[in-house]
Amino acid sequence: MQGSEIMHPADIGRGANQVLAELGAEQTHAVDEIEVRMPTPR
């Protein structure tokens, strides 16, 4: 992965997941974690 597009802070037109797949590290699943809290008086 060193030296690939994924290591640079610029946007990747075809997407980070596509670049990772091309490098042999295809994403197989994702987990979203959502946290909820009570609003403050402000």
N, C-alpha and C positions, 0 to 999 in steps of 0.2 A: 504494500500500500504506500510505502515511502516513495515520494516523487510523483504520485498520481494526483489527479484532479481533486480527489477527496481531501487531500492535505492542505489545500489552499482555501482562503476565506471567501473567494469569489463565488457567485452563483454558478451552478452547474445546469446548463440548459436542458439536458436530457434527464436530469434528476440524479440525486445521490444514490437512490436505490439501484438505478440502472448501472452506475459506475461500480458499485459494490458487487453486483452480479457479474459484471465483466471481469472483476478481479477474483472471482471465485468465492465471494462471501455474500451469497444471495440471502436476502431477508426472508424468513419463513413465517414470522408472526410479529405482532406488535402489541404492546400493552399501554393503554392510556390510563393514567391515574388522575382522578379528579377529586379535589378537596373542597368541601363546602363549609362555610362558617357563618355565624350570625352577623348581620350588618352592625356597624358601629353607629352611635347616635348621630355622627356627622354624616 
